[in-house]
Amino acid sequence: MSGKTGADDGKGTPDPSSITKHGDTLYFTGSWQADINGRWYVWTWNAEKGWNPIAWEERGKEVGPCSIPEGGEWRDGKFYVYGAISKWGGIAVYDPVANSWSKFTSTFNGQEVIGHGLESGGVINDIEWDERNGDMYLVGSCGLKREGATYPSDVAPVFKVDAEGNLHLMGTGFYPEIPGKPVVVANRVCVDETTEPSTIYVGGTFGYHGPTPTKQAHLAYNIVKWDYEGGDWKAVGKGVLRGRSELDVDKFPEGLPGLPAKPGDYPYMLRTDFPRIQCMVHDTKGNLYIGGTLAVLHDSLPVKDRAETYAIVRYNKTSNEFEPCTNTKGFSRDVLNMTWLSETELLLSGAFEYDGNFRSLNGVATLDTTTGEVKGLGGGLMRDNRSQVIAPMVVHCVDGDNWYFAGLFDHAGINGNDRLLAPVQSNYLAMYNRTQNLDPNRGLKVEPADAIEGPGGFSSKQVKLTLTASTDAGTLTWYERRSNGDFAKKGEGESVNIDLRVKGTDTEVVYYVTVTRDG
């Protein structure tokens, strides 16, 4: 490790897809070429043990699922890792006590099935359990054909494994709105236990549900819910008039169903792409909060009163409509993660740089679902000098008052300050606690340095000076930043003697001082 905090780049930038905490250890899924000979797909961080892989490949050797996972969830002391993990059927199970991996198996028509049942390819994008009965829902793709099926399109993208280990295919497939752009993804599942039986929502990228051939009555833009009575999926919501064609008026007089979001039509989003639901959670009243590549913009007049929101939306269960849930018109890019902090407050993280009022958030925020107020967390999480071209892609987990974040960032803004005023270097990993001041530099006082008279032209000269600082607690360490970004230690204590060469073209010379505190 260098003088950096967080994680070193290794031989490649860490790209975490999820972060969870179990016991005193953080678990990450994603991809990280931590050294020249291998790549990590699931790894851990522990205060005493540091960084360690638990699924990796090195020089032809493979341990655990060695494909980039979509995420991981804990259940009964086991870590379920899922994604495009072909050799494991899309899902693998880690036992931290035995430090071993096992395949996820179930039973279908009396035969054992490994994961999604596909012999090659396939993906599981999300999993969730119904806590009341132990049923497990998996979305992505499933290679099992139901009785009487003749085409692969009849294969369900969602399946359930009940508490007894039996696998059940759920409904028929999802299909693209435009056949010439056949992007179809069952991406997220949300189990709403406020109803009896639980309501099962599935979101992603699609335009139709139901058996082939598709028909107008089966329009369902990017979100559906399970119809227990009909034994298949059905559309969610109504009221979207924007984009409704004359052919749809008779069938959908109250507006199109679902979220027919096309970010290319909405210039506020920083990135245009196929619409995609990236996360869903429900509140105690059964309303859904949905984040992702999405937008809702009504055509009503006057323009100033139009319902408008980007990257996040609320499904109002009572009115059966999608509506804005922030007082900022949403965010500049995708919301990737949502976690309840209380019954009325959500923690959000994702790819966004700012909210709809162009207020800088840098990938993290809280949302008061009663008032719609969006608050930043300090200065957010930033990528130095590249924040406008590389989104932070922040994911998070919550452990009481400690909130952990991982993503493509290298600085954490403290107490609302940005990286120019009070940065804390934190590479790809950071923690936030709003009940404590975690800024290690609190109480730090740096004495102003005398101005240096530089040489003329392109010449240079040697300069010696002493830098001084003080702190109310902790140890001071001084660093010089090298051209490659690494920090070289120059000394410890309240003063340090610096011997440097100043060029005539230099406008400023920067040295860094940090505070190390116990706890």
Secondary structure as a PSIPRED ss2 file (coil, helix, strand):
# PSIPRED VFORMAT (PSIPRED V4.0)

   1 M C   1.000  0.000  0.000
   2 S C   1.000  0.000  0.000
   3 G C   1.000  0.000  0.000
   4 K C   1.000  0.000  0.000
   5 T C   1.000  0.000  0.000
   6 G E   0.000  0.000  1.000
   7 A C   1.000  0.000  0.000
   8 D C   1.000  0.000  0.000
   9 D C   1.000  0.000  0.000
  10 G C   1.000  0.000  0.000
  11 K C   1.000  0.000  0.000
  12 G C   1.000  0.000  0.000
  13 T C   1.000  0.000  0.000
  14 P C   1.000  0.000  0.000
  15 D E   0.000  0.000  1.000
  16 P E   0.000  0.000  1.000
  17 S E   0.000  0.000  1.000
  18 S E   0.000  0.000  1.000
  19 I E   0.000  0.000  1.000
  20 T E   0.000  0.000  1.000
  21 K E   0.000  0.000  1.000
  22 H E   0.000  0.000  1.000
  23 G C   1.000  0.000  0.000
  24 D C   1.000  0.000  0.000
  25 T E   0.000  0.000  1.000
  26 L E   0.000  0.000  1.000
  27 Y E   0.000  0.000  1.000
  28 F E   0.000  0.000  1.000
  29 T E   0.000  0.000  1.000
  30 G E   0.000  0.000  1.000
  31 S E   0.000  0.000  1.000
  32 W E   0.000  0.000  1.000
  33 Q E   0.000  0.000  1.000
  34 A E   0.000  0.000  1.000
  35 D E   0.000  0.000  1.000
  36 I C   1.000  0.000  0.000
  37 N C   1.000  0.000  0.000
  38 G E   0.000  0.000  1.000
  39 R E   0.000  0.000  1.000
  40 W E   0.000  0.000  1.000
  41 Y E   0.000  0.000  1.000
  42 V E   0.000  0.000  1.000
  43 W E   0.000  0.000  1.000
  44 T E   0.000  0.000  1.000
  45 W E   0.000  0.000  1.000
  46 N E   0.000  0.000  1.000
  47 A C   1.000  0.000  0.000
  48 E C   1.000  0.000  0.000
  49 K C   1.000  0.000  0.000
  50 G E   0.000  0.000  1.000
  51 W E   0.000  0.000  1.000
  52 N E   0.000  0.000  1.000
  53 P E   0.000  0.000  1.000
  54 I E   0.000  0.000  1.000
  55 A E   0.000  0.000  1.000
  56 W E   0.000  0.000  1.000
  57 E E   0.000  0.000  1.000
  58 E E   0.000  0.000  1.000
  59 R C   1.000  0.000  0.000
  60 G C   1.000  0.000  0.000
  61 K E   0.000  0.000  1.000
  62 E E   0.000  0.000  1.000
  63 V E   0.000  0.000  1.000
  64 G C   1.000  0.000  0.000
  65 P C   1.000  0.000  0.000
  66 C C   1.000  0.000  0.000
  67 S C   1.000  0.000  0.000
  68 I C   1.000  0.000  0.000
  69 P E   0.000  0.000  1.000
  70 E E   0.000  0.000  1.000
  71 G E   0.000  0.000  1.000
  72 G E   0.000  0.000  1.000
  73 E E   0.000  0.000  1.000
  74 W E   0.000  0.000  1.000
  75 R E   0.000  0.000  1.000
  76 D C   1.000  0.000  0.000
  77 G C   1.000  0.000  0.000
  78 K E   0.000  0.000  1.000
  79 F E   0.000  0.000  1.000
  80 Y E   0.000  0.000  1.000
  81 V E   0.000  0.000  1.000
  82 Y E   0.000  0.000  1.000
  83 G E   0.000  0.000  1.000
  84 A C   1.000  0.000  0.000
  85 I C   1.000  0.000  0.000
  86 S H   0.000  1.000  0.000
  87 K H   0.000  1.000  0.000
  88 W H   0.000  1.000  0.000
  89 G C   1.000  0.000  0.000
  90 G C   1.000  0.000  0.000
  91 I E   0.000  0.000  1.000
  92 A E   0.000  0.000  1.000
  93 V E   0.000  0.000  1.000
  94 Y E   0.000  0.000  1.000
  95 D E   0.000  0.000  1.000
  96 P C   1.000  0.000  0.000
  97 V C   1.000  0.000  0.000
  98 A C   1.000  0.000  0.000
  99 N C   1.000  0.000  0.000
 100 S E   0.000  0.000  1.000
 101 W E   0.000  0.000  1.000
 102 S E   0.000  0.000  1.000
 103 K E   0.000  0.000  1.000
 104 F C   1.000  0.000  0.000
 105 T E   0.000  0.000  1.000
 106 S E   0.000  0.000  1.000
 107 T E   0.000  0.000  1.000
 108 F E   0.000  0.000  1.000
 109 N C   1.000  0.000  0.000
 110 G C   1.000  0.000  0.000
 111 Q E   0.000  0.000  1.000
 112 E E   0.000  0.000  1.000
 113 V E   0.000  0.000  1.000
 114 I E   0.000  0.000  1.000
 115 G C   1.000  0.000  0.000
 116 H C   1.000  0.000  0.000
 117 G C   1.000  0.000  0.000
 118 L C   1.000  0.000  0.000
 119 E C   1.000  0.000  0.000
 120 S C   1.000  0.000  0.000
 121 G C   1.000  0.000  0.000
 122 G C   1.000  0.000  0.000
 123 V C   1.000  0.000  0.000
 124 I E   0.000  0.000  1.000
 125 N E   0.000  0.000  1.000
 126 D E   0.000  0.000  1.000
 127 I E   0.000  0.000  1.000
 128 E E   0.000  0.000  1.000
 129 W E   0.000  0.000  1.000
 130 D C   1.000  0.000  0.000
 131 E C   1.000  0.000  0.000
 132 R C   1.000  0.000  0.000
 133 N C   1.000  0.000  0.000
 134 G C   1.000  0.000  0.000
 135 D C   1.000  0.000  0.000
 136 M E   0.000  0.000  1.000
 137 Y E   0.000  0.000  1.000
 138 L E   0.000  0.000  1.000
 139 V E   0.000  0.000  1.000
 140 G E   0.000  0.000  1.000
 141 S C   1.000  0.000  0.000
 142 C C   1.000  0.000  0.000
 143 G C   1.000  0.000  0.000
 144 L C   1.000  0.000  0.000
 145 K C   1.000  0.000  0.000
 146 R C   1.000  0.000  0.000
 147 E C   1.000  0.000  0.000
 148 G C   1.000  0.000  0.000
 149 A C   1.000  0.000  0.000
 150 T C   1.000  0.000  0.000
 151 Y C   1.000  0.000  0.000
 152 P H   0.000  1.000  0.000
 153 S H   0.000  1.000  0.000
 154 D H   0.000  1.000  0.000
 155 V C   1.000  0.000  0.000
 156 A C   1.000  0.000  0.000
 157 P C   1.000  0.000  0.000
 158 V E   0.000  0.000  1.000
 159 F E   0.000  0.000  1.000
 160 K E   0.000  0.000  1.000
 161 V E   0.000  0.000  1.000
 162 D C   1.000  0.000  0.000
 163 A C   1.000  0.000  0.000
 164 E C   1.000  0.000  0.000
 165 G C   1.000  0.000  0.000
 166 N E   0.000  0.000  1.000
 167 L E   0.000  0.000  1.000
 168 H E   0.000  0.000  1.000
 169 L E   0.000  0.000  1.000
 170 M C   1.000  0.000  0.000
 171 G C   1.000  0.000  0.000
 172 T C   1.000  0.000  0.000
 173 G C   1.000  0.000  0.000
 174 F E   0.000  0.000  1.000
 175 Y E   0.000  0.000  1.000
 176 P C   1.000  0.000  0.000
 177 E C   1.000  0.000  0.000
 178 I C   1.000  0.000  0.000
 179 P C   1.000  0.000  0.000
 180 G C   1.000  0.000  0.000
 181 K C   1.000  0.000  0.000
 182 P C   1.000  0.000  0.000
 183 V C   1.000  0.000  0.000
 184 V C   1.000  0.000  0.000
 185 V E   0.000  0.000  1.000
 186 A E   0.000  0.000  1.000
 187 N E   0.000  0.000  1.000
 188 R E   0.000  0.000  1.000
 189 V E   0.000  0.000  1.000
 190 C E   0.000  0.000  1.000
 191 V E   0.000  0.000  1.000
 192 D E   0.000  0.000  1.000
 193 E C   1.000  0.000  0.000
 194 T C   1.000  0.000  0.000
 195 T C   1.000  0.000  0.000
 196 E C   1.000  0.000  0.000
 197 P C   1.000  0.000  0.000
 198 S C   1.000  0.000  0.000
 199 T E   0.000  0.000  1.000
 200 I E   0.000  0.000  1.000
 201 Y E   0.000  0.000  1.000
 202 V E   0.000  0.000  1.000
 203 G E   0.000  0.000  1.000
 204 G E   0.000  0.000  1.000
 205 T E   0.000  0.000  1.000
 206 F C   1.000  0.000  0.000
 207 G C   1.000  0.000  0.000
 208 Y E   0.000  0.000  1.000
 209 H E   0.000  0.000  1.000
 210 G C   1.000  0.000  0.000
 211 P C   1.000  0.000  0.000
 212 T C   1.000  0.000  0.000
 213 P C   1.000  0.000  0.000
 214 T C   1.000  0.000  0.000
 215 K C   1.000  0.000  0.000
 216 Q H   0.000  1.000  0.000
 217 A H   0.000  1.000  0.000
 218 H H   0.000  1.000  0.000
 219 L E   0.000  0.000  1.000
 220 A C   1.000  0.000  0.000
 221 Y E   0.000  0.000  1.000
 222 N C   1.000  0.000  0.000
 223 I E   0.000  0.000  1.000
 224 V E   0.000  0.000  1.000
 225 K E   0.000  0.000  1.000
 226 W E   0.000  0.000  1.000
 227 D E   0.000  0.000  1.000
 228 Y C   1.000  0.000  0.000
 229 E C   1.000  0.000  0.000
 230 G C   1.000  0.000  0.000
 231 G C   1.000  0.000  0.000
 232 D E   0.000  0.000  1.000
 233 W E   0.000  0.000  1.000
 234 K E   0.000  0.000  1.000
 235 A E   0.000  0.000  1.000
 236 V C   1.000  0.000  0.000
 237 G C   1.000  0.000  0.000
 238 K E   0.000  0.000  1.000
 239 G C   1.000  0.000  0.000
 240 V E   0.000  0.000  1.000
 241 L C   1.000  0.000  0.000
 242 R C   1.000  0.000  0.000
 243 G C   1.000  0.000  0.000
 244 R C   1.000  0.000  0.000
 245 S C   1.000  0.000  0.000
 246 E H   0.000  1.000  0.000
 247 L H   0.000  1.000  0.000
 248 D H   0.000  1.000  0.000
 249 V C   1.000  0.000  0.000
 250 D C   1.000  0.000  0.000
 251 K C   1.000  0.000  0.000
 252 F C   1.000  0.000  0.000
 253 P C   1.000  0.000  0.000
 254 E C   1.000  0.000  0.000
 255 G C   1.000  0.000  0.000
 256 L E   0.000  0.000  1.000
 257 P C   1.000  0.000  0.000
 258 G E   0.000  0.000  1.000
 259 L C   1.000  0.000  0.000
 260 P C   1.000  0.000  0.000
 261 A C   1.000  0.000  0.000
 262 K C   1.000  0.000  0.000
 263 P H   0.000  1.000  0.000
 264 G H   0.000  1.000  0.000
 265 D H   0.000  1.000  0.000
 266 Y C   1.000  0.000  0.000
 267 P C   1.000  0.000  0.000
 268 Y C   1.000  0.000  0.000
 269 M C   1.000  0.000  0.000
 270 L C   1.000  0.000  0.000
 271 R C   1.000  0.000  0.000
 272 T C   1.000  0.000  0.000
 273 D C   1.000  0.000  0.000
 274 F C   1.000  0.000  0.000
 275 P C   1.000  0.000  0.000
 276 R E   0.000  0.000  1.000
 277 I E   0.000  0.000  1.000
 278 Q E   0.000  0.000  1.000
 279 C E   0.000  0.000  1.000
 280 M E   0.000  0.000  1.000
 281 V E   0.000  0.000  1.000
 282 H E   0.000  0.000  1.000
 283 D C   1.000  0.000  0.000
 284 T C   1.000  0.000  0.000
 285 K C   1.000  0.000  0.000
 286 G C   1.000  0.000  0.000
 287 N C   1.000  0.000  0.000
 288 L E   0.000  0.000  1.000
 289 Y E   0.000  0.000  1.000
 290 I E   0.000  0.000  1.000
 291 G E   0.000  0.000  1.000
 292 G E   0.000  0.000  1.000
 293 T E   0.000  0.000  1.000
 294 L E   0.000  0.000  1.000
 295 A E   0.000  0.000  1.000
 296 V E   0.000  0.000  1.000
 297 L E   0.000  0.000  1.000
 298 H C   1.000  0.000  0.000
 299 D C   1.000  0.000  0.000
 300 S C   1.000  0.000  0.000
 301 L C   1.000  0.000  0.000
 302 P C   1.000  0.000  0.000
 303 V H   0.000  1.000  0.000
 304 K H   0.000  1.000  0.000
 305 D H   0.000  1.000  0.000
 306 R C   1.000  0.000  0.000
 307 A C   1.000  0.000  0.000
 308 E E   0.000  0.000  1.000
 309 T E   0.000  0.000  1.000
 310 Y E   0.000  0.000  1.000
 311 A E   0.000  0.000  1.000
 312 I E   0.000  0.000  1.000
 313 V E   0.000  0.000  1.000
 314 R E   0.000  0.000  1.000
 315 Y E   0.000  0.000  1.000
 316 N E   0.000  0.000  1.000
 317 K C   1.000  0.000  0.000
 318 T C   1.000  0.000  0.000
 319 S C   1.000  0.000  0.000
 320 N C   1.000  0.000  0.000
 321 E E   0.000  0.000  1.000
 322 F E   0.000  0.000  1.000
 323 E E   0.000  0.000  1.000
 324 P C   1.000  0.000  0.000
 325 C C   1.000  0.000  0.000
 326 T C   1.000  0.000  0.000
 327 N C   1.000  0.000  0.000
 328 T C   1.000  0.000  0.000
 329 K C   1.000  0.000  0.000
 330 G E   0.000  0.000  1.000
 331 F E   0.000  0.000  1.000
 332 S C   1.000  0.000  0.000
 333 R C   1.000  0.000  0.000
 334 D C   1.000  0.000  0.000
 335 V E   0.000  0.000  1.000
 336 L E   0.000  0.000  1.000
 337 N E   0.000  0.000  1.000
 338 M E   0.000  0.000  1.000
 339 T E   0.000  0.000  1.000
 340 W E   0.000  0.000  1.000
 341 L E   0.000  0.000  1.000
 342 S E   0.000  0.000  1.000
 343 E C   1.000  0.000  0.000
 344 T C   1.000  0.000  0.000
 345 E E   0.000  0.000  1.000
 346 L E   0.000  0.000  1.000
 347 L E   0.000  0.000  1.000
 348 L E   0.000  0.000  1.000
 349 S E   0.000  0.000  1.000
 350 G E   0.000  0.000  1.000
 351 A C   1.000  0.000  0.000
 352 F C   1.000  0.000  0.000
 353 E C   1.000  0.000  0.000
 354 Y E   0.000  0.000  1.000
 355 D E   0.000  0.000  1.000
 356 G C   1.000  0.000  0.000
 357 N C   1.000  0.000  0.000
 358 F C   1.000  0.000  0.000
 359 R C   1.000  0.000  0.000
 360 S E   0.000  0.000  1.000
 361 L C   1.000  0.000  0.000
 362 N C   1.000  0.000  0.000
 363 G C   1.000  0.000  0.000
 364 V E   0.000  0.000  1.000
 365 A E   0.000  0.000  1.000
 366 T E   0.000  0.000  1.000
 367 L E   0.000  0.000  1.000
 368 D E   0.000  0.000  1.000
 369 T C   1.000  0.000  0.000
 370 T C   1.000  0.000  0.000
 371 T C   1.000  0.000  0.000
 372 G C   1.000  0.000  0.000
 373 E C   1.000  0.000  0.000
 374 V E   0.000  0.000  1.000
 375 K E   0.000  0.000  1.000
 376 G E   0.000  0.000  1.000
 377 L C   1.000  0.000  0.000
 378 G C   1.000  0.000  0.000
 379 G C   1.000  0.000  0.000
 380 G E   0.000  0.000  1.000
 381 L E   0.000  0.000  1.000
 382 M E   0.000  0.000  1.000
 383 R C   1.000  0.000  0.000
 384 D C   1.000  0.000  0.000
 385 N C   1.000  0.000  0.000
 386 R C   1.000  0.000  0.000
 387 S C   1.000  0.000  0.000
 388 Q C   1.000  0.000  0.000
 389 V C   1.000  0.000  0.000
 390 I C   1.000  0.000  0.000
 391 A C   1.000  0.000  0.000
 392 P C   1.000  0.000  0.000
 393 M C   1.000  0.000  0.000
 394 V C   1.000  0.000  0.000
 395 V E   0.000  0.000  1.000
 396 H E   0.000  0.000  1.000
 397 C E   0.000  0.000  1.000
 398 V E   0.000  0.000  1.000
 399 D E   0.000  0.000  1.000
 400 G C   1.000  0.000  0.000
 401 D C   1.000  0.000  0.000
 402 N E   0.000  0.000  1.000
 403 W E   0.000  0.000  1.000
 404 Y E   0.000  0.000  1.000
 405 F E   0.000  0.000  1.000
 406 A E   0.000  0.000  1.000
 407 G C   1.000  0.000  0.000
 408 L C   1.000  0.000  0.000
 409 F C   1.000  0.000  0.000
 410 D C   1.000  0.000  0.000
 411 H E   0.000  0.000  1.000
 412 A E   0.000  0.000  1.000
 413 G E   0.000  0.000  1.000
 414 I C   1.000  0.000  0.000
 415 N C   1.000  0.000  0.000
 416 G C   1.000  0.000  0.000
 417 N C   1.000  0.000  0.000
 418 D C   1.000  0.000  0.000
 419 R C   1.000  0.000  0.000
 420 L C   1.000  0.000  0.000
 421 L C   1.000  0.000  0.000
 422 A C   1.000  0.000  0.000
 423 P E   0.000  0.000  1.000
 424 V E   0.000  0.000  1.000
 425 Q E   0.000  0.000  1.000
 426 S C   1.000  0.000  0.000
 427 N E   0.000  0.000  1.000
 428 Y C   1.000  0.000  0.000
 429 L E   0.000  0.000  1.000
 430 A E   0.000  0.000  1.000
 431 M E   0.000  0.000  1.000
 432 Y E   0.000  0.000  1.000
 433 N C   1.000  0.000  0.000
 434 R C   1.000  0.000  0.000
 435 T C   1.000  0.000  0.000
 436 Q C   1.000  0.000  0.000
 437 N C   1.000  0.000  0.000
 438 L C   1.000  0.000  0.000
 439 D C   1.000  0.000  0.000
 440 P C   1.000  0.000  0.000
 441 N C   1.000  0.000  0.000
 442 R C   1.000  0.000  0.000
 443 G C   1.000  0.000  0.000
 444 L C   1.000  0.000  0.000
 445 K E   0.000  0.000  1.000
 446 V E   0.000  0.000  1.000
 447 E C   1.000  0.000  0.000
 448 P C   1.000  0.000  0.000
 449 A C   1.000  0.000  0.000
 450 D C   1.000  0.000  0.000
 451 A C   1.000  0.000  0.000
 452 I C   1.000  0.000  0.000
 453 E C   1.000  0.000  0.000
 454 G C   1.000  0.000  0.000
 455 P C   1.000  0.000  0.000
 456 G C   1.000  0.000  0.000
 457 G C   1.000  0.000  0.000
 458 F C   1.000  0.000  0.000
 459 S C   1.000  0.000  0.000
 460 S E   0.000  0.000  1.000
 461 K E   0.000  0.000  1.000
 462 Q E   0.000  0.000  1.000
 463 V E   0.000  0.000  1.000
 464 K E   0.000  0.000  1.000
 465 L E   0.000  0.000  1.000
 466 T E   0.000  0.000  1.000
 467 L E   0.000  0.000  1.000
 468 T E   0.000  0.000  1.000
 469 A E   0.000  0.000  1.000
 470 S E   0.000  0.000  1.000
 471 T C   1.000  0.000  0.000
 472 D C   1.000  0.000  0.000
 473 A C   1.000  0.000  0.000
 474 G C   1.000  0.000  0.000
 475 T E   0.000  0.000  1.000
 476 L E   0.000  0.000  1.000
 477 T E   0.000  0.000  1.000
 478 W E   0.000  0.000  1.000
 479 Y E   0.000  0.000  1.000
 480 E E   0.000  0.000  1.000
 481 R E   0.000  0.000  1.000
 482 R C   1.000  0.000  0.000
 483 S C   1.000  0.000  0.000
 484 N C   1.000  0.000  0.000
 485 G C   1.000  0.000  0.000
 486 D C   1.000  0.000  0.000
 487 F E   0.000  0.000  1.000
 488 A E   0.000  0.000  1.000
 489 K E   0.000  0.000  1.000
 490 K E   0.000  0.000  1.000
 491 G E   0.000  0.000  1.000
 492 E E   0.000  0.000  1.000
 493 G C   1.000  0.000  0.000
 494 E C   1.000  0.000  0.000
 495 S E   0.000  0.000  1.000
 496 V E   0.000  0.000  1.000
 497 N E   0.000  0.000  1.000
 498 I E   0.000  0.000  1.000
 499 D E   0.000  0.000  1.000
 500 L E   0.000  0.000  1.000
 501 R E   0.000  0.000  1.000
 502 V E   0.000  0.000  1.000
 503 K E   0.000  0.000  1.000
 504 G C   1.000  0.000  0.000
 505 T C   1.000  0.000  0.000
 506 D C   1.000  0.000  0.000
 507 T C   1.000  0.000  0.000
 508 E C   1.000  0.000  0.000
 509 V C   1.000  0.000  0.000
 510 V C   1.000  0.000  0.000
 511 Y E   0.000  0.000  1.000
 512 Y E   0.000  0.000  1.000
 513 V E   0.000  0.000  1.000
 514 T E   0.000  0.000  1.000
 515 V E   0.000  0.000  1.000
 516 T E   0.000  0.000  1.000
 517 R C   1.000  0.000  0.000
 518 D C   1.000  0.000  0.000
 519 G C   1.000  0.000  0.000
